[in-house]
């Protein structure tokens, strides 16, 4: 992924005298949410984003790179050396590490990290999705067992216990808005429990619908995160086909689209869809990704190659 640079960052880098290829050393001052870290570099404080896992006080050695998409730190250490030892070495632990950071949680100590990783391995389902759901439940103060985690995941996909009517034709945006406001969240005790978040406006709440359209049952689930970094996840199940539209960001909104359908999307329809959202300030990824690449909550917008800077 390419993240745009900031004029403030360009001015700061110019003042510091860095050039592409220079070796730099930075210290992790604090861990923020969504894969972001506060770094100290030459007495200046910066915010960096990465999908690698760091700890407070850790010193990072990297090669500076200034590219069209932004300012990067190309890390010199190998990935396993950068991660908490209890979560490194397996894809399960790596996914859980990333999910915890995306949920705004610190990494656990070695014993607790091993316990969580073992629990996640016992769950059935797409590992990336289960890891993110597990992290979000931990952020709410819950400590679910594997069976409960699977039940929550299944509840998301089932679309509620009751059917909420029929559509004679595909609904327009205004009708969807009305359906959204009149959804069954107030009578769904499980969703009400999940909607509670001790962090206040930084958590998620959930709305879902289940309708009949023609001969198909349509199930829709919204996951909505309020706060300074809002996000929206819309899952749609149409018969055996599943689609997800994951959005994140306020000043620059990005959407990623996922599907498990083998049916090809008409190029003209897809381009029109992207152009329409671009006119609204929403950048849609160029291709439809597979459902296994989705964590069910937010687009995976962390650069695997390093960290992108922004000024604190």
C-alpha positions in Angstrom: 0.0 0.0 0.0 1.1 3.6 -0.8 0.5 6.2 1.9 0.7 9.8 0.8 3.5 12.0 2.3 2.9 15.1 4.4 4.3 18.5 3.6 5.2 18.8 7.3 7.2 15.6 7.1 9.0 16.8 4.0 10.0 20.0 5.8 11.1 18.1 8.9 13.2 15.6 6.9 14.8 18.5 5.0 15.7 20.1 8.3 17.2 16.9 9.6 19.3 16.5 6.4 18.3 12.8 5.7 18.7 11.4 2.2 17.6 8.1 0.7 19.9 5.3 1.8 21.0 7.0 5.1 21.0 4.7 8.2 18.9 6.0 11.1 18.3 5.0 14.6 15.0 5.6 16.4 13.5 4.7 19.8 9.9 3.6 20.3 8.5 6.1 22.8 5.0 4.7 23.1 2.6 2.3 21.3 -0.6 3.7 19.8 -3.6 2.1 18.2 -4.0 0.7 14.6 -0.3 -0.3 14.2 1.1 3.1 15.0 4.0 4.0 17.1 5.4 7.2 18.5 9.1 7.4 17.7 11.9 9.6 18.9 14.4 10.5 16.1 17.1 13.0 16.7 15.1 14.5 19.5 12.1 14.9 17.2 8.9 13.0 17.8 7.2 11.2 14.9 4.3 8.9 14.4 5.1 5.7 12.4 2.9 3.0 11.1 3.9 -0.6 10.6 2.5 -4.1 10.7 5.5 -5.3 12.6 5.4 -5.6 16.4 7.6 -3.4 18.6 7.8 -2.7 22.3 8.2 0.5 24.3 11.9 1.6 24.6 13.0 -0.6 21.7 15.7 0.9 19.5 15.1 0.5 15.7 17.8 0.6 13.1 16.6 1.3 9.6 17.5 2.7 6.2 15.8 5.9 5.3 13.9 6.0 2.0 12.0 8.9 0.5 9.6 7.7 -2.2 6.7 9.0 -4.1 4.2 7.4 -1.7 5.7 8.8 1.5 8.7 8.6 3.8 9.7 5.1 4.9 12.0 3.3 7.3 13.3 0.1 5.8 14.0 -2.0 8.8 17.4 -3.7 9.0 16.5 -6.4 11.5 14.6 -9.5 10.4 11.0 -9.8 11.3 11.2 -12.6 13.9 13.8 -10.5 15.8 11.4 -7.6 16.0 8.5 -9.5 17.4 7.6 -10.6 20.9 9.2 -14.0 21.2 6.0 -15.5 22.6 4.1 -14.6 19.4 6.8 -15.0 16.8 7.6 -18.0 14.6 4.1 -19.0 13.5 1.5 -17.3 11.3 -1.1 -17.6 14.1 1.0 -15.6 16.5 1.9 -13.0 13.8 -1.8 -12.5 12.9 -2.7 -12.2 16.6 0.1 -9.7 17.2 -1.2 -7.5 14.3 -4.8 -7.9 15.5 -4.0 -6.8 19.1 -2.3 -3.7 17.8 -5.2 -2.9 15.5 -7.5 -3.2 18.4 -5.4 -0.7 20.4 -4.0 -3.3 22.9 -0.5 -3.8 24.1 1.3 -7.1 23.5 1.1 -9.5 26.4 3.9 -11.0 28.4 5.4 -14.3 27.2 3.2 -16.7 29.1 -0.1 -14.9 28.4 0.9 -14.5 24.8 1.5 -18.2 24.5 -1.9 -18.9 26.1 -3.8 -16.6 23.7 -2.0 -18.0 20.6 -2.8 -21.6 21.7 -6.5 -20.6 22.2 -6.6 -19.1 18.7 -5.1 -22.2 17.2 -8.0 -24.2 18.6 -10.7 -22.2 16.9 -12.2 -23.1 13.5 -12.5 -20.6 10.8 -10.4 -18.1 8.8 -7.5 -17.4 11.1 -7.1 -13.8 10.3 -10.8 -13.1 11.0 -10.7 -15.1 14.3 -7.6 -13.2 15.4 -9.2 -9.8 14.9 -12.5 -10.9 16.6 -10.5 -12.3 19.5 -8.6 -9.0 19.8 -11.7 -6.9 19.7 -13.3 -9.0 22.5 -10.2 -8.7 24.6 -10.4 -4.9 24.1 -13.9 -5.0 25.6 -12.6 -6.7 28.7 -13.8 -10.2 27.8 -11.6 -13.3 27.8 -13.5 -15.7 25.6 -12.9 -19.4 25.3 -12.4 -20.9 21.8 -16.0 -22.2 21.7 -17.5 -18.7 22.6 -15.3 -17.1 20.0 -16.6 -19.5 17.4 -20.2 -18.8 18.5 -19.7 -15.0 18.1 -18.2 -15.5 14.6 -21.1 -17.7 13.6 -23.6 -15.1 15.0 -22.1 -12.5 12.7 -22.6 -14.6 9.6 -26.1 -15.8 10.5 -27.8 -12.4 10.3 -30.0 -12.5 13.3 -32.7 -14.9 14.6 -35.6 -13.5 12.8 -36.2 -12.4 9.2 -37.2 -8.8 8.8 -39.4 -8.8 5.7 -39.0 -8.9 2.0 -37.7 -6.6 -0.8 -39.6 -6.8 -4.0 -36.7 -5.1 -5.9 -33.1 -4.3 -4.9 -33.3 -1.4 -2.3 -32.0 2.1 -2.9 -29.7 3.9 -0.5 -32.6 5.8 1.2 -34.4 2.5 1.9 -31.3 0.9 3.2 -30.8 3.8 5.6 -34.3 3.4 6.9 -33.8 -0.3 7.3 -30.5 0.4 9.1 -32.2 2.7 11.7 -35.0 0.2 12.3 -32.8 -2.9 12.7 -33.0 -5.4 15.5 -29.9 -4.4 17.5 -32.1 -3.2 20.5 -33.6 -6.7 20.9 -30.5 -8.7 20.2 -28.9 -9.3 23.6 -25.7 -10.8 22.2 -25.0 -7.8 20.0 -25.9 -5.4 22.8 -23.3 -7.1 24.9 -20.7 -6.8 22.2 -21.7 -3.2 21.5 -20.5 -2.2 25.0 -17.0 -1.0 25.1 -15.1 0.3 28.1 -13.1 2.6 25.8 -16.2 4.7 25.1 -16.5 6.1 21.6 -13.4 4.2 20.3 -15.2 0.8 20.2 -17.5 -0.9 17.7 -21.2 -1.4 17.6 -23.2 -3.7 15.3 -26.3 -3.7 13.2 -27.7 -6.5 11.0 -30.5 -7.2 8.7 -32.0 -10.4 7.2 -34.3 -10.0 4.2 -35.8 -11.9 1.3 -35.1 -10.7 -2.2 -36.6 -12.8 -5.0 -35.7 -16.4 -4.1 -32.6 -15.4 -2.1 -32.1 -14.6 1.5 -29.9 -11.5 2.0 -28.0 -11.1 5.2 -26.2 -7.8 6.0 -24.0 -6.9 9.0 -22.6 -3.5 9.8 -19.7 -3.0 12.1 -19.2 0.7 13.0 -16.4 2.3 14.9 -16.8 5.9 16.0 -14.1 8.2 17.3 -11.2 10.0 15.8 -10.3 7.1 13.5 -13.8 5.9 12.3 -14.3 2.7 10.4 -17.2 0.8 8.7 -17.4 -2.8 7.8 -20.3 -4.1 5.7 -20.7 -7.8 5.2 -23.3 -9.1 2.7 -24.3 -12.7 2.2 -26.4 -13.4 -0.8 -27.1 -17.1 -0.9 -23.7 -18.8 -1.1 -21.9 -15.6 -2.1 -20.2 -13.4 0.5 -18.9 -9.8 0.1 -17.3 -7.4 2.5 -16.7 -3.7 2.1 -14.2 -2.4 4.7 -13.6 1.3 5.1 -11.3 3.3 7.4 -10.1 6.8 7.9 -11.5 10.3 8.1 -9.3 12.7 6.2 -8.4 10.0 3.7 -10.9 7.2 3.5 -9.8 3.9 2.0 -12.1 0.9 1.1 -11.1 -2.6 0.4 -13.6 -5.1 -1.1 -13.4 -8.8 -0.5 -15.4 -11.7 -1.9 -15.5 -15.5 -1.9 -17.6 -15.6 -5.1 -16.0 -17.1 -8.3 -18.3 -15.0 -10.5 -16.4 -12.2 -12.2 -17.5 -8.6 -11.7 -18.2 -6.7 -14.9 -15.3 -4.3 -15.5 -17.5 -1.4 -16.4 -19.6 -1.8 -13.2 -16.5 -2.1 -11.1 -14.8 1.0 -12.6 -18.1 3.0 -12.2 -18.3 1.9 -8.6 -14.7 3.1 -7.9 -15.2 6.3 -9.8 -18.4 7.1 -7.9 -16.8 6.6 -4.5 -13.7 8.5 -5.6 -16.0 11.5 -6.2 -17.0 11.2 -2.6 -13.4 11.1 -1.4 -13.2 7.3 -0.9 -10.3 5.5 -2.5 -11.2 1.9 -3.4 -8.5 -0.7 -4.0 -8.1 -1.7 -7.6 -9.0 -5.3 -7.2 -11.5 -7.5 -5.3 -9.5 -9.5 -2.8 -10.3 -13.0 -1.5 -12.3 -13.3 1.7 -9.4 -15.1 3.4 -7.5 -11.8 3.2 -10.1 -10.0 5.3 -10.1 -9.6 9.1 -13.8 -8.6 9.0 -13.2 -5.2 10.5 -10.7 -2.9 8.7 -8.7 -2.9 5.5 -5.2 -4.3 5.9 -3.5 -1.0 5.3 -0.2 -1.5 7.1 2.9 -1.5 4.9 4.8 -4.7 5.3 8.0 -3.1 4.0 8.5 -0.6 6.8 7.0 2.4 8.5 5.4 5.5 7.1 6.1 8.7 9.0 3.7 11.5 10.0 4.6 14.4 12.3 3.2 14.3 15.8 
